């Protein structure tokens, strides 16, 4: 059985990604800070006959990330897919973005992503297979959003890291990619999380690009058939 680990798992996109990979037969490991939220997501996945477990960790603490991945390996064995979905979306203008606040948000927006990737890269390279995904923000990472300054800085850096990692690993059998979302994720809209989640699975299957930009589309037109 293959295993996907979703770091920064929440009830929106994180749960939808879990369901999308679970529908392909993956076991699901959910990593987040809040145990109650993890329990709720596990219940939702169980209702879809998807095997999952929750692991509590704060992505700003590298030791907690390492401990969570050690627990994942004890329960599920090797990690086949990593999805880093954590991020801090806060209204912070450039003038308000102090060094302290920016560093605090970067710990979630990019440093946690690197720390999580490091937990799976050595084993994936040794096996010559595996996939690593990051969730980006299309508008913030490309053109910068003045009122989301710390997010713009973080997502821009994450995009550079994803592209560098893709080039570094592509000849070693390991795929790295990024789904960049240019809008507010909300069920039933053009940015429906179930629809966006299909992008991760499709990229996993095709592995034909390092990045896809999700700019919104009618959910009814793209949702997979039941």
Secondary structure, DSSP 8 states (H G I E B T S, - for coil): --EEEEET--TTHHHHHHHHHHTTT-EEEEEES-HHHHHHHHHHHHHTT--EEEEE--TT-HHHHHHHHHHHHHHH-S--EEEE-------B-TTT--HHHHHHHHIIIIIHHHHHHHHHHHHHHHHT-EEEEEEE-HHHHHT--TTBHHHHHHHHHHHHHHHHHHHHHGGGTEEEEEEEE-S---TTSTT-HHHHHHHHHHHHHH---SEEEE----HHHHS---
